[in-house]
Amino acid sequence: MPHTSSAAMAAVPAALAVLVVGVAAPASAHVTLDASTTGAGARSVLTLEVPHGCAGSATTEVAVRVPAGVSDVGASDTDRWSAAVTDEGVSFRTDHPLPDGMREQVVFSVRLPDRVGAELVFPVVQRCEVGDSAWTEVGEDDAARDDLEMPAPVVVVTATDGSSADPAISSGAMSYGAAGILALACLGSGALLLLRRRRA
């Protein structure tokens, strides 16, 4: 059961909570979920893309069920969507239905569990002016998921290592390292010059 917090909700800027791409999408396209990081125990920003409506009907709500082990769910309202975080997950509702021919991305943040290899299933229910689409089917592996008609998005937790470190921290460490190497080089050159002068 996810734990909600106002701090977590504030972590997702309203300007980033929804993106719209005005292009038509194939009717067979699936909803997708992209994670800013999949590292164990990390805070991740999840971007859910809704590629189309329900059999031609405009979308009015997107509800995501958050799996066990995921915590600190956060989301923010936008000009189109009202975000709500509950014990079960997060939902985005609108009074201005999204036309069938428009792609939509909604964004929320979570804390991933610590267990490396955990497969986190995020069932999604897309509600429309007429009907709904339940993206809730689960496959045993990637091959099985490819054959599903309405697959639920899945995130696999990975190990945390140097490659998944915060870019700002990594950049700062690299700058410090470069400066240190330069300083050592200058110090070494100065010492060598002083030694030569003494010998002369």
C-alpha positions, 0 to 999 in steps of 0.5 A, spaced: 500 500 500 503 506 497 504 511 502 502 518 500 506 525 502 505 532 501 512 533 500 512 527 494 506 531 491 510 537 491 516 533 487 512 533 481 512 540 478 505 542 475 509 544 468 511 537 468 505 533 470 502 533 463 505 533 456 500 533 449 503 531 443 498 533 437 499 527 433 494 521 431 496 514 434 495 507 431 489 504 434 493 498 437 498 502 440 499 500 448 499 505 454 507 505 456 510 507 462 517 510 462 521 511 469 527 516 470 530 511 474 529 503 476 534 503 481 533 499 487 530 504 493 531 510 488 525 516 487 523 515 480 519 519 476 514 515 471 511 518 465 505 514 463 503 515 455 496 514 453 496 513 445 488 514 444 481 514 446 477 508 447 474 505 441 474 513 438 471 516 445 475 521 448 479 520 455 476 523 461 480 519 466 487 515 467 487 511 473 494 507 475 494 502 481 500 502 484 503 495 486 505 493 493 512 495 495 512 502 492 511 508 496 511 516 497 507 517 491 506 524 488 502 527 483 500 535 481 494 538 478 495 541 471 491 545 466 487 539 464 488 534 469 486 534 476 491 529 480 489 525 486 493 520 490 489 514 494 492 508 498 491 504 491 494 509 486 494 515 483 488 518 478 488 524 473 481 526 471 479 532 466 473 536 465 476 537 458 476 530 455 482 528 451 480 527 443 481 520 441 487 522 436 491 525 441 497 522 445 497 524 452 503 523 457 501 524 465 507 524 470 507 522 477 513 520 482 514 514 486 519 511 491 521 504 488 522 498 493 529 495 495 528 488 492 533 488 485 529 484 480 522 485 483 517 486 477 512 492 478 506 491 475 502 498 474 495 496 472 491 502 468 484 503 467 483 509 462 476 511 462 472 515 456 466 519 455 463 512 452 466 506 455 473 504 458 480 500 456 483 496 462 490 495 461 491 490 466 493 483 463 499 480 465 504 476 462 509 471 465 515 474 461 517 479 455 515 474 450 508 473 453 507 480 454 508 481 447 502 477 445 497 480 450 492 485 447 491 490 453 498 489 457 499 492 464 505 496 464 511 493 468 517 496 471 523 492 473 527 494 479 535 494 477 541 494 482 544 501 484 551 502 481 555 508 479 552 508 472 545 510 476 548 516 480 545 522 480 547 526 474 549 532 478 553 528 483 557 525 478 558 531 474 561 534 480 565 529 482 568 529 475 569 536 475 573 535 482 577 529 479 579 533 473 581 539 478 585 535 482 589 532 477 590 538 474 593 541 481 597 535 482 600 536 475 602 543 476 605 541 483 609 536 480 611 540 475 613 546 480 617 540 484 621 538 478 623 545 476 625 547 483 629 540 483 633 542 477 634 549 479 637 546 486 642 541 482 644 547 477 
